[in-house]
Amino acid sequence: MTELPANPANGGGESPEVIEELLRSLRQKQGNWVGWGKACARLQKSGYNSQAIFEATGFEPVQQNQVIVGAQVYDSIEKAEAPPEVRSHYAQRGSDVLYELRLLTQAERAAAAELILLHRLDADEAKEVAKAVKEFSRFRTLPAGFSNHPGDAVAYQCWKLARQKNDLQERSRLIAKGLRFAHTATAREQIEQLLVDFTAVSKRPAPRLPFYRLEAEEELPRLVPVVGEMPLKVDDFKAVPFAEEMEPFRMVKFAGEQAWVPIPGWQVVLGTTDPVAILCTSDRLPNQTDSSKEQVLVLVDRSQREWDANSYFVVEQSGQLEFQWFDSATDTSLLGRVVLILRPKRIVDEELTKDSWQIDE
């Protein structure tokens, strides 16, 4: 078994004895999966990457991520004082289930975990529950007849989808699922009404997300700090800080908390009044069918706050920023419109592009 280096370049915080004990507990799978997740997290914080931990313990990187995040979710449901039987169950199994609840609040995680245990759901079904709870939590005013219980959140999603179906078999399946999860009597009544009301409500299709990808080299400008306007003093020239570019978007961060990122001068970009950039992975965006993760840059115009059915907007959710589309006018406070989502340029050989004579040949 490969050992971890004694002193990683960016390590710190744990003594060699503690590191070896953490490794031993992982190799021998001592304790429960929650402890494994905490051990992996401590090793990573001490400077060891997931590949090195895998080689030393046999825990694959994807498994490390699952148990680390799952353990964090488990801690939050403990803090939320979930019922003892819920905590006891998840202490022994269910890291994949709790991983799917990572985007929920502490209270939502505890309630969802209890619902999932009650219905004995697997990880894929837990993901559906988490999505339903997340979307339901965005309502300022709860839909008529539905409470904020996660069971009612799932029931509402079933009710909403069932109303849009003309296919009786699919409609019946959704109604049955909604009745299975409905927590309150009023929620059950709302769903039961669909058994006698067969009117299908048309759904506006979600617009396509405005993805762009950098393709041409000239679309990758280099950001250069500006000294000022002549005449200038030598001190003014020396005062300009060194600009270090960070890939994949060549973002530049100066001393302090200011940072800039270059974006091609497309017309859609020039048309913004108050643009700001947000970095995230593509799986954080709504209405995604592609399971691959990629870092993207989201350009948002904070001056555009009026609802538009063909646009996505930035909204506040539990004190954090989220991207959302609304199929009709909403009373949710819109913080800005998504102008474009920029993918990084795919460059086969970064070094090759620096030598123009090689490209010419």
N, C-alpha and C positions, 0 to 999 in steps of 0.2 A: 504493500500500500504506500503511495507517495505521501511523504511528509510535507507539511507546510513549512516555508522558510521561517527561520527564527525571528527575523526582524524585517517585516515588509516595509517597502519604501514609504508608504503612507499609513502605516499602522500606528498602534498606540492604544493605551487604555487598559490592556489586559496583560498580566504577567505570563511568562512562558509556562509556568505551572498550571495556570488557569486555562490557557490555550490548549495544553495537552489534555486536561480533564474534559474540556468541551469536545475535543476531537474523539476521545475515548467513548464518551457517552453517545456520540453520533454513530461511531463505528459499531458499537454494541447495541445500539437502539435502546438505550436505557430510558426509563420513564415513559412518558406519553408524547404524542406528536406536538403538543403545545410546548413542551420543554425542548423538543428538537428545533422548533421554529425559533425559539428564543436563543438557543445555542448558535444557530446559523446566523441570526441577526447580530449577535455579539462578535462572532468571527468576522463578519463583513465590516462591522464598525471598526474593528481592529486592523483593517486594511487588507484582508484576504478576499480575493475575488471568488465568484461562485465556481469557476472552473477549478481553482486550486482546492477549494473545499470538496468538490466532487471527487477529485483524484485522491484526496486524503481520507474520505469517509464513505464514498459510494452514493452520497445524496446528489442526484442530478440537479443541475441549475433550476430547471422548471419546478422540481419538487421543493427545492429550497425556497423559491419564491412563494409557492403555495402555502407551505407551513409557516413561513415568516408572516405573511399577510393574514393567514388564518388565525395565527396566535394573537395577532393584534386585535382582530375581530373578537376572538374569544375573551380577551381581557376586557373589551368594551361591554360585552354582554354580562360579564361578572360585575362590572361597575354599575351597570343598569339594573342589577339585582334581578336577573332572570330567575325563574323558578329553579329550585335545586335539581329537579329531574332533568331540566334542560341543560344546566351546566354539567351535570354528571355525564349525560349522554355525549355531549360534544367534547368533553375532556378525553374521551377514549377514541372517538372516531368523528369524521365529518370535516376534515380540513378543507376538502374540495367544496363542500357546501358553504362553509363560512367564508371562504375566499370570494364567493359570488356576492356576498353582502358588503363588500368593502366600500362601496360608494354610498352606503346609507349612513344615517346619523346613528349615534349610540342607542337611542331609544328605539329607532326603527330596526336596528340590527337585532336587538333582544326580542322584539315582538315578532319579527320575521323568522328568527331562529326557532321560536316556540311553535309558530304555525307550521314550519317545515317539518319539525319533529312530529307534530300531531298527525300530519298527513303522510309521514314517511316518504318525503320527496327526495329525489336524487339531485345531483349537482345541476343538471340541465333544467330541471323543474325549479330549483332554487334560483337559478338565473332569471327565469321568467317572473318569479315572485318579486325578486329585487327590482326588476325593471318596472313592474306594476306599481310597487310601493314608491319608487323614485318619481315616476310620472304623476302619481296621485298626490304626492306631497307638494307639487307645484301649484295646486289649486288654492287660491286665496279663500274661496268659499266652496265648501264641499258639495259635490253633486247631490241633488235631492234624494234622500233615502239611504245614502251611504255614509258610514262613519269612517274615521281615520284608522280603523283597525286594518292590519295587512290583509286579512281575509276579505274584507269589504273592498280593499284596493284591487285585489285579484278579481273579485266578483264584478266590479265596475268595468274592468277591462273586458271581461267576457260579455257583459251586457252591451257595452259599446260596440264590440266587434259583431256580436250576434245581430244587432239592429241593422248592420250593413250587409248582411248575407241574404242572398236570394235562395241559395241552396239549402233545402230543408234539413238535409242530413248534417251539414256543417253547422247550421244554425242550432239544431238540437244538441249537438255535441257541446257547443259553447254554453248553451243554457244549462245543460247538466253540470258542466264544470263550474259555472257561476254559482249554482245552487249548492254545490259541494263545498265551496270556499266561503260563501256568504256568512258573515258573523252575526249580523243583526237581522231581526225580523223584517224591518223596513227594506233592507237590501234584497232579501228573498222576495218580497212583494214586487219590487221593481223588476226583478228578473222573471218572475212568474207571469207578469203582464205580457211578456213576449210570447207566451204560450197561446194567447188569444189574439194578439196583435201581430200580424204577419207583414206589416208595412216595412219595407226596406228603406233605410235612410242612406242616401248616397254619400260617399266619402270623397272629399277633395284629395287627390293624390298629392303626396308630399313632393315639393320641387326638388330638383337635383341640386346637390351641394355644389357650390362654385369652385371646383378644383382646378388648379393650374399647376403645371410642372415646368421648371426651368429646363430649357433644351439647348439654347444657343449660348456660346461662350460670352458673347457681348451682353447677354442678359445677367451676367454675374459681375456687376460693377464692384470696384474696390472702394471702400469708404475711407476717405482721407480727412484728417482733422484740419480745420481752417484756422489759420493764425489770426487773420483779420484783414483790414484794408490798408494798403500803403498810404502814407509812410508808416513804417513800423520800427520799433526799437528792438535791439538784440534780445532784451529780456522778454519781450513779447514772443519772439521766435522760440526761445528756450522754454517758455512756459507751457508750450503745447505738449501734452503727455503722449507717451508712446501708445500707439493703437495696435493692439494684438487681436487678430481675427480669430473667431471661433466658428468651426464648421458645425452643421453643413450649410448655414446661411451667411457665413462671414460676419457674424454679429461682432460688434466692437464695444468693449466696455472700458470707460475711462475711470480715472480716480473718482471716488465717490460712488453714487448710485445711478449715474447716467449711463445709458447704453443705446446704441443705434444699430439698425440692421438695414442693409441695402435691399431695395426692392426695385425691379425694373420699372421704368416709367411708362407703363401701360396706361391707356386712357382711363380705365376703371380706377386706377390708383390716383391719377392726377385729379380725378373728379371728387376726391374726398376732401372734407373740410377739416375734420379733427381726427385723423387716423392714429390708431395705436395698434401695436403688434402683440400677439399672444402666442407663446410656444406651447405645443401639446403634442401628444401622440394621437394618431388617427382614430384609435379605438375610443377616444373620449368624445368623438363627434356623433351626433344623432343619425339615425337611419342608415347605418353602415351594414353592408352585407359581406364585405371583405374582412376576413378574420386576421389578416396580417397587420402588424403594427409598424408605423412609420412616423418619424417626427415631422410635423408640419407646422407652418407658421400661418396663423389666422389674422388677417387684417380686418380691423373693425373701425367703422366710422362712428364716433361717439355723437356726432351732430345729427345722425339719422335715427330718430326714435319713434317715427310713426309706423304703425303696423302695415305690413305688406304681405299678402298671401304667398308671394314668390320669393320671400327672403327669410333667412334665419337671423335670430337676434341673440344678443348676450343678455342674460337675466341673472338676478341674484338668487341663490338657492342655499339656505342655511349658512349665509355669510360668505359663500364662495361663488365664483363665476361659473355659469353653465351656458351651453349653446342650446337653443330651442327654436322649433318652428310652431307657429300657431295657424290652424286652418281657418280661423275666424278672428275678428277683432277681440282683444283681450284687455282686461284691466290690470294685467301684470305690468310692472314697471319695466320698460325696455331701455337698456343702457346703451345700446348701439347696434347697428346693422352689420352683419358679416358681409364684407365686400368681396373677399376672395380667400381661398385656402391654398397656400403655396407649398408644393412638394419640393424637396431638394433636387438639384440636378443630378442625374446619374452620370458619373465620370468614370470611364473604364480604367484609365491610368492617370492619376493626378500629376505624377512627375512628368509624364510625356507632354502634357499640355503646357508645361513651363518652357519647353524647348521648341521654338517655332521652326527651327531648321529640320527637326525630326518630322514635324507635321507636314512641312512643305514636301519632303521627300515621299 
